[in-house]
Amino acid sequence: MIKASWQAPVHIHGITTTRRDGNIALHVNDDPAVVFANRQLLSKHLPNEPLWLEQVHSTIIIAADQPHQVVPIADAVITSQRHQVIGVMTADCLPLLICDKAGQQVAAVHAGWRGLAAGIIEQAIAQFFAPNDQLMVWLGPAIGASAFEVGQEVLDQFVKQRPQDITHFKRHGDKYLADLYGLARARLAAMGITNISGGDSCTYTQTDQFYSYRRDGQTGRMVSLIWIS
């Protein structure tokens, strides 16, 4: 398990599970009994059961402060309630944990390339009450810039909205290597957010520590969680 290393207030807690903590996703054809056992072990580190999401690479953001009778479809979640654990599952996509400097709101964002290009980070930031320069972000484990090969259509999705995003793509044969961390940092900086930590892992190359869908195909998921104590 990895603790978010950032300058968040002491009552803000952020963690990411690793491959060593076991798969916590029910949608990857793993034995449900094993998944629930892994979640039970994880719960020992948490004040409450997390609000689990059904992630679909969308820009849907929900508030965990509202009751949810079923697993909600969303790719980002925000809360201001104490002891409400929220999070997102990943296995190459970029998880972001966000809080304000006063520690009054927290959010978890699932940002693969589709979500990044569609603006999920910008839309999540817009949900905060605090001004952007009072926000801080931790970038959790994602596929690194040396491993994330994409086609022309992915580059086109980004540059048609932000031409400057071309700087985060490197030609690799007839394809490109995309820098998810760089793309996320650029969007955050454009919104006036400079307190950004993390972003130094690679799920693809760190085989003993992380699941990677791009590397393994059928694989488990990590979860990045945040809460206010």
N, C-alpha and C positions, 0 to 999 in steps of 0.2 A: 504494500500500500504506500502511496506517495502523498505526502502532505503538501498542499500548495505553499510555495515559498514566495511570499509577497508581503506588502506592508499593510495588510488589512488590519482593522481593529481586532483586539484580542478576542472579542466575542463573535467574530466571524470565523467559521471553520470550513475549509475546503480540502477535499481529498480526491484521489483517483485510485481505483483498484488496478492491479496488474494481473498478468497471466497467472502469477503464483497464487493469487487470491481466488482463482477459478472463474469460470464463465457465470455471468449473472443474467444472461438473456434467455427468455423462453421461446424466442422465435427463430432459433438457429439449429433446430433438430437435436438438441441435447436432451438427455434424460431429465424430465422435470424435477424428479426427486433430487438429483445432483444440483440443479440450479437453485432449488429452494434451500438446500443445505448450505450452499455458498452464500445465499442471501441471509440465512440465519447467522452465519459467522460474521458477515458484514454488519448485521444489526447490532452486534455487541459494541460497535464503535459509534453508534448513532443514537440520538435522543428519541427518534421516532422512525417508523417505516417510511421510506421515501415515497414520494408521488412518482410512480413509474409512468412513462409516456410510450405511446406508439409513434415512433418517429418515421416520417415519410419524406424527408428531404424537402420540407415545405418552408414557408416563412410564418407559420402559425405560432403565435405566442400566447400562452395562457397564464392566468393568475392562479397560483396555488391557494390563495386566500379564499377562493370560492369552492364549495363542495363539489366533488367529482365522484359520481356513482360508478362509473366505468373507467377503464384506462383511456385517458384523453389522447386524441390525435394532435400532436404538436411537436415542434422541434426546438422550442425554447420555453422556459417557465420562470416566473418571477414571484417573489413573495416578500412581505414585510413582517410576517408572523414569526415569532420566536419558536424555535424547536421544530419548525416545518422544514423537513429535509427535501430538497429538490435536486434533480440531476438529469444528465443525459448519458446515453450509452454510445460508445464508439469503438471502432477497430480500424482506424486510418483517418476518418474524418476528425476535424478539429473541435475539441470541447473548449468552451470559454466559460470561466467563472467570473462573475462581475459583482462588485459591491460599491457602495458610496463610502466616502471617508468617515462618515458618521456611523456607518454600520446599521442603517435603518432599512435598507432594501438589498436583496441579493437576487441574482439570476444565473441560470445555467443555459448555455446555448450550444446546440449541435450544428456545426458549420462544415459540411462537406463543400465541394466546389459548387454544387447547385445552390445551396443555401447562401454561400458567400456571394455568388454572382447575383442572386435575386435580392440581396439586401437584408438578410436576417439579422446581421449584427446591428445595422443602423436601426432596424425596427425594434430590436430588443433595447438598445440604448434609449430610444424614445420613450420607453415605459418608466424610466426612472424619474423621480421627483427632483433629485439633486441635479445641478448643472453638470454638463459633461466634464468640465475640468475638475470636478470633485469625485469622479469615478475612477476606479482602478480595476484592472483586468489581469487574470492569470490564464495563460494559454497552456492547456493540458497536452498530453501526448497525442501526436498526429503523425501522419506519414511525412517524412522529410523531403526537402527540395531535391535531393539527389536520387530519390526513388519514385517520385510521383509523376509517371509518364502519362501525358494526355494528348489528345488529338487537336487538330486545328479548330474543331467546332467548340472546344472548351475555351481556348484562347479567344475566339471570336465573341463568345458570350460575355467575357469580361471587358474586352477593349471597346466594344460597341457602347458600353455604359461609362467606362473610365479608361480613356486611351492610355493613361499613364500606367495602367496595370501591365502593360507590355513588359515593363522592367522586371516583373516577377515570373517571367517565362524564359527558359533557356532552350535554344534549338537542340534537339537530340535526334539525329537522323532525320526522318520525315515527320517526327513528332516533337513534343516539347516536354521539358521538365518544369512542373509548376510548383511554386513556393506558397503553400497554404498559409504558413506563418507570416510570410512577407505581405501577402494579400490582406490578411486580417489586420496586421499592424498598420498598413497604409490606410485602411478604412477607419480605424480607431484614431489615428493621428489626424485625419481629415476632419474628424468631429471634435478635435481639441482634447483628446484623451492621450496623455503621455505616460501615465503611470501604468506601464505594461510589464508583466513579468512572465517567466516561463518560456515555452517555445523552443526548447533545446533538446527535445527527444525525437526519435524516429521509430514509429511503430513497425515499419517494414524491416529495418536492419537490426533492431534490438530484439532478436527472436526469442530470447529467454525471458524477456520482461513483458512483452506486449503481444496481444492478438493483432493480426493484420489480415484484413479481408483480401487486399491486393496480393499479398504473398501466399496465403493459404487457401483462399476460396471459402470452403466450409470451415468456419472458425467461431470462437466465442466472442464476447464483448466485455470491455471494461466499462465502468461507470464513474463519471466525475460528479461529485456531490458537494453541495454547499448548504449551510444553514446558519441561523442566528441563534446564539445561546443566551 
